[in-house]
Amino acid sequence: MRLTASCVLGLLLAGTALAPAAQAADFPNHPITFVVPFAPGSATDQIGRAIAQGVTQESGQTVIIENKPGASAMIGAQAVARAAPDGYTVLITTNTTHAANEHLYKQLQYDPVKDYAPLTLLGKGAQIMVVRPDAPYKNVQDFLNDARKNPGKLSFGSGSSSSRIAGELLQQMTGVKLLHVPYKSNPLAVTDLLGGQITMMITDTATGLPQVQSGKLRALGVTTLKRSPLAPEVPTIAEAGVPGYEMGYWFAAYAPANTPPAVVQKLHDLLAQATKGQAAQQFYKLTGTVPETSTPAELAAFQKAESKKWADIIKQAGIEPE
């Protein structure tokens, strides 16, 4: 049997078209890597590990957690942007990489829109304002009064854009001037807060609340407009004297751009189902995080709106891109 050149070309094109479908049909067939752009112990790391357990149970494949902290989460985000678009590398991240960084840095080594395929939201959470228990601040007003008397002398640490902008927003809305001290991740900032190297920080509840519950830190306020059900005795910063103050954060998952649509859908389904798993539900319960999933298109639209919101806050705070 002889095949003409046109027949051979047709068969090759048909094979190429079928390749993504065949790839998706047996996806996943080997371990998946979740890249977390923050340090172990951070809230993003915790939810990443919880979701990983659910994906493993659903898919039968091991999920490897790879922490790549540093440069305001840009190192991990860039690694995923450059990864093969085969579905086996997933970024578990927050608004830091996909809503805030583009407005905080002049030279971003990744494009938060063009370099990724959105998968799903994973949850939304609150932050908590904390100080050492031996600090002379019983409430938010005590801290603000001292900050007004000593402009630029009280410091706040941050290991994520959410944490940093929460501190910047507090300054913007109250007129106080604080010294910002950046860290690679919030747990590292908490360590220095415990050691007395910084005065205060506003961190995610997953990182800060356990320290409060153990008596190692004192909570002054939460960043949501409603009190946290995990710490109902802690007032909101808004009701503690800064009316209208609100600054939460969110978790989401992304694959590299050009990941086949069928693989994107499979990843979405695995991740969404994993949020209902025992490990994820325990994370949500213990940290006060609200579970929330979305379609890839909904995440893209949500990210666009969040980027504008963060741009407005950063501009109003007078923060110049670095």
Phi, psi and omega in degrees: 000127181253136178252132177286164179301322181293324179293317179299314179299320179297319179294321179295317179295321179296320179295321178296320181292326182280341185303310179299322180295319179293322179298318182288329185300322182252017178281135354268146178240008171205172187305146177255144177252125172263116175269123178251117185278021177228168185287159174304140180095344178290165180299320180294322177296318181297314181289327177300316180291323179293315179294323180301320179298317180294319179295320178298316180296321183284322187261339184080003180251144177294141173246122181264130176266125179239107179278126177229073182280168174119154177054047180053044176072006183288331181297311179293319180297318180294322180299319180287323179301330182265356182286161178297134182278059183247003178090356184264003173231121184233135176267121173258111193216194184220184176299343177305308184278333190243010175215329186259316188303324182296341179257355182255341185230135181288322183243088178273131184275014177206157176256116185296347178254304187289334186270003186223155171251111179300142179247296180191151165293154178238342179162167178229146184216174180250166174244167183223135180271122187228151175222171176292150181294341178265006177289151183278034183236115178268342182204177182299319182296324176301315180295314181295322179298318179292322180295324179290326179285334184231066184302129178079000183261332177275141185244155171227139180259157176208142178239014177203162178295324179301314180294317181295311184293331176298318178290321179294320179295322178299316178296316183299319185276344183244344180083003179280159177240120181242160176266121180273132177239111183277148177226164179289333179202161181296321178302325178292323177293320178299319178302316179289329176295316177299326181274357177085010180284336175231162186272320189205160167207156174246110188235166177297149182297330180298327180271317187274324186298318177301325178291326177291314182295332179273356179085005182279337177226160176249132178270133178257331181183160176250156190271354179274167180280346175243148179295152179284135177294342179277341179215065185297342180281346181270121182289162171285154177297328179297313181281345180273007174128003178236077185306133177087356181293130178202130178202097178259197179206169179218157177249146177204167180237140180223149171250166176297151176303151179074011170295133183307137182308322180293325178288321176302316180296320179294318178297317178304312183297318180295316182292316180298318179294325181294332178294342179268354182289166184299315182296316180293317180297325177293319177300313181300316183294315185286335184253354181075013178285138179270118179293135178205128176245173181203166170283162176304320180294321178295321178296318179300316180293319179297315179300318180299315180293320180294322179300318178295318180298314180293324178299317180296316180296315182296320179294315181294330179284351179075023181277122178272133179304139183276000000 
